[in-house]
């Protein structure tokens, strides 16, 4: 497949693939931050990419210009990269894929992924996603896990997905993997919709904590835990300054506590009504914190 550029196929031991995409499937950048954390912390080595030319509308996803030493200009295109990680002490090596949801030719794009996973004999693929939900930041981040194939769901102790409705590139990828005979599962973090524009390290940490069970590898998340505490402190400062926001979060807490924790919740993003203007003040506060 010409869209797939492979430098060298690694020889891996029972590899498991972990994949995340920027865009509709990645509320608060929780999923892509999780795979970036894996690449950086585990020393991932890049071995393949997907050419961006056929898959993106560059009037929507514009390339970026940067200046190199000597005043040399460089164009940076949308990236879809594949890394590998060896795990000598565990049952699985890992393939880690990070990219952006394409604008065009989704079936071909998903087919390139499936082809690569077949080429290195991936045992199963775990996609990471994050969705906006009516949940409070004061409660543990819920992570739902599911698989379309009932046998895969039973094997990984997940639920069988029953979602119907609009889907993103993750849903198309899972369908392509099914056609190629590659097992796949999804993990989705529920993030508070009233702070969706800010990165959410707590949701990233929750995804990685759940992923550990599926890949048989423990991650050092002390840095993420510290980031999560700082993030929650900033949110609390914003809420303390606005009684309307505090009341809104209180209603979410009551609803959260009244619901049993279900692992078969919707595993795709859904459209939520826009929050009140008071709730948007949280976003403005966090933006100022980042600027400072």
C-alpha positions in Angstrom: 0.0 0.0 0.0 1.8 3.2 -1.2 0.3 5.3 1.6 2.1 3.3 4.3 5.8 4.1 4.5 7.7 1.5 6.5 11.4 2.1 7.4 11.9 -1.4 8.8 9.5 -4.0 10.3 10.6 -4.9 13.8 10.7 -8.5 15.1 8.3 -8.3 18.0 7.1 -10.8 20.6 3.3 -11.2 20.8 2.8 -7.5 20.2 -0.3 -5.5 21.3 -1.1 -2.3 19.5 -2.3 0.9 21.2 -3.7 3.7 19.0 -5.2 7.2 19.5 -6.2 9.9 17.1 -6.6 13.7 17.6 -10.0 15.1 16.8 -13.5 13.9 17.5 -12.4 10.9 19.5 -10.0 12.9 21.8 -11.8 15.1 24.2 -9.3 17.2 26.3 -6.5 15.5 24.4 -6.7 12.7 26.9 -6.2 9.8 24.5 -3.4 11.3 22.4 -1.6 12.5 25.5 -1.7 8.9 26.9 0.0 7.4 23.8 2.5 10.3 23.7 3.3 9.5 27.4 3.9 5.8 26.4 6.2 6.7 23.5 8.3 9.1 25.7 8.3 7.0 28.9 8.9 3.6 27.2 11.4 4.8 24.6 9.3 4.1 21.6 11.2 3.8 18.3 9.4 5.0 15.1 9.4 2.5 12.3 6.5 3.5 10.0 4.3 6.5 8.9 1.3 7.1 6.8 1.7 9.7 4.0 -0.7 12.6 4.7 -1.3 13.6 1.1 -4.4 11.6 0.3 -6.1 11.8 3.6 -6.3 15.4 4.7 -7.9 18.5 3.3 -5.1 21.0 3.9 -7.6 23.9 3.9 -9.0 22.4 7.1 -5.9 20.8 8.6 -3.3 23.3 7.4 0.4 22.4 7.4 2.7 24.4 9.8 5.8 26.4 8.8 8.8 26.5 11.1 12.2 28.1 10.8 15.3 25.9 11.1 18.9 27.2 11.8 20.2 29.3 8.9 16.7 30.7 8.3 15.6 27.6 6.5 11.9 27.2 6.3 10.3 23.7 6.9 6.7 22.6 6.2 5.3 20.3 8.8 2.4 18.0 7.6 -0.1 16.0 9.5 1.6 13.1 11.2 0.5 9.5 11.6 3.4 7.6 13.2 4.0 4.1 14.4 6.4 3.2 17.2 7.5 -0.1 18.8 8.5 -0.9 22.3 10.2 -4.0 23.5 9.0 -5.5 26.8 11.5 -8.3 27.8 9.9 -8.9 31.2 6.2 -9.1 30.1 4.0 -11.1 27.7 3.7 -8.5 25.0 5.8 -6.1 23.1 3.9 -3.0 22.0 3.1 -1.1 18.8 2.0 2.5 19.5 0.3 4.6 16.9 -0.6 8.2 17.1 -2.2 10.4 14.5 -5.0 12.7 13.6 -8.5 11.8 12.4 -8.3 12.2 8.6 -10.7 14.3 6.4 -10.7 11.9 3.4 -10.7 8.2 2.4 -11.3 6.7 5.8 -11.5 3.2 4.6 -8.1 3.4 2.9 -6.6 5.0 6.0 -8.0 2.3 8.3 -6.8 -0.3 5.8 -3.3 1.0 6.1 -3.4 0.6 9.8 -4.8 -2.9 9.6 -2.2 -3.9 7.0 0.7 -2.8 9.3 -0.7 -4.6 12.3 -1.0 -7.8 10.3 2.6 -7.3 9.0 4.0 -7.4 12.6 1.5 -10.1 13.8 -0.3 -7.9 16.3 -2.3 -10.0 18.7 -5.0 -7.4 19.3 -5.4 -3.6 19.0 -6.6 -1.3 21.8 -7.8 2.1 20.8 -7.9 4.9 23.3 -10.6 7.6 23.2 -12.1 10.3 25.3 -15.6 11.7 25.2 -17.5 14.7 26.7 -19.9 13.7 29.4 -22.1 15.1 32.1 -19.6 14.2 34.9 -18.0 16.2 37.6 -14.3 16.8 37.9 -14.5 16.0 41.6 -15.2 12.3 41.1 -12.8 9.6 39.7 -12.7 9.6 35.9 -14.7 6.7 34.5 -13.2 4.6 31.8 -15.4 2.3 29.9 -14.0 -0.7 28.0 -15.7 -2.6 25.2 -15.2 -4.7 22.1 -17.4 -5.4 19.1 -16.6 -9.1 19.0 -18.2 -11.0 22.0 -15.3 -13.4 22.1 -12.8 -10.6 22.3 -14.8 -8.9 25.0 -14.9 -12.1 27.1 -11.2 -12.7 26.6 -10.3 -9.2 27.8 -13.0 -9.0 30.5 -14.8 -6.2 28.7 -18.4 -5.6 27.6 -19.7 -6.1 24.1 -20.3 -2.7 22.4 -23.9 -1.9 21.7 -23.4 1.6 20.3 -25.4 2.8 17.3 -25.0 6.2 15.8 -22.4 8.5 14.3 -18.8 7.2 14.5 -15.3 8.6 14.2 -12.2 7.1 12.7 -11.9 4.7 15.7 -15.2 3.0 14.7 -14.1 2.7 11.1 -10.7 1.3 12.1 -12.4 -1.4 14.3 -14.5 -2.4 11.4 -11.4 -2.7 9.1 -9.6 -4.7 11.8 -12.6 -7.1 12.1 -12.6 -7.7 8.3 -8.8 -8.5 8.5 -9.3 -10.9 11.4 -7.5 -8.7 13.9 -9.0 -8.5 17.4 -9.7 -5.0 18.8 -11.0 -3.3 21.9 -11.7 0.3 23.0 -11.1 2.2 26.2 -13.0 5.6 26.6 -12.5 8.1 29.3 -15.4 10.3 30.3 -14.3 14.0 30.7 -16.3 16.9 32.1 -17.9 18.8 29.2 -17.6 22.1 31.0 -13.7 22.0 30.8 -13.4 20.4 27.5 -10.9 22.8 25.9 -8.2 22.2 28.5 -5.9 19.2 28.7 -7.1 16.8 31.3 -4.2 14.8 32.8 -6.5 13.0 35.2 -8.4 11.4 32.3 -5.0 10.5 30.6 -3.9 8.9 33.9 -7.2 6.9 34.1 -6.8 5.6 30.6 -3.3 4.4 31.2 -4.3 2.8 34.5 -6.9 0.7 32.7 -4.6 0.0 29.8 -2.1 -1.7 32.1 -4.5 -4.5 32.6 -4.7 -5.2 28.9 -1.1 -5.0 27.9 0.5 -6.6 31.0 2.9 -3.7 31.7 3.1 -1.3 34.6 3.5 2.4 33.8 5.3 5.0 36.0 2.6 7.6 36.4 4.0 9.8 39.2 4.4 12.8 36.9 0.9 12.4 35.6 -0.5 12.2 39.1 1.3 15.4 40.0 -0.1 17.1 36.9 -3.6 15.9 37.7 -3.4 17.4 41.2 -2.3 20.8 39.8 -5.1 20.6 37.2 -7.8 19.9 39.8 -6.5 22.7 42.0 -6.8 25.1 39.2 -10.3 24.0 38.4 -11.3 24.3 42.1 -9.9 27.9 42.1 -12.1 28.7 39.2 -15.2 27.2 40.7 -14.7 28.9 44.1 -15.0 32.3 42.3 -18.4 31.6 40.8 -21.4 30.2 42.9 -23.3 29.4 39.7 -20.6 27.0 38.5 -20.3 25.5 42.0 -24.1 24.8 42.0 -23.9 23.2 38.5 -21.0 20.9 39.6 -23.0 20.0 42.7 -25.9 18.8 40.5 -23.5 16.7 38.5 -22.1 15.2 41.7 -25.5 14.2 42.9 -26.3 12.6 39.5 -23.0 10.8 39.4 -23.3 9.4 42.9 -26.8 8.1 42.2 -25.8 6.1 39.1 -24.2 2.7 39.4 -20.8 2.5 37.6 -21.6 0.8 34.3 -19.0 -0.5 31.9 -21.4 -0.7 29.0 -22.1 3.0 28.6 -21.9 4.6 25.2 -18.4 4.2 23.9 -18.5 7.0 21.3 -18.6 10.8 21.6 -22.1 12.3 21.7 -23.3 15.8 21.1 -23.9 17.6 24.3 -25.8 20.9 24.7 -23.6 23.9 25.1 -23.1 24.7 28.9 -24.3 27.9 30.4 -22.2 31.0 30.0 -21.3 30.7 33.7 -19.8 27.3 33.1 -17.7 28.7 30.3 -16.0 30.9 32.8 -14.0 27.8 33.9 -12.4 27.6 30.5 -11.5 31.2 30.5 -9.9 30.9 33.9 -7.9 27.9 32.9 -6.7 29.7 29.7 -5.4 32.5 31.9 -3.6 30.1 34.2 -1.9 28.6 31.2 -0.9 32.0 29.9 0.6 33.0 33.3 
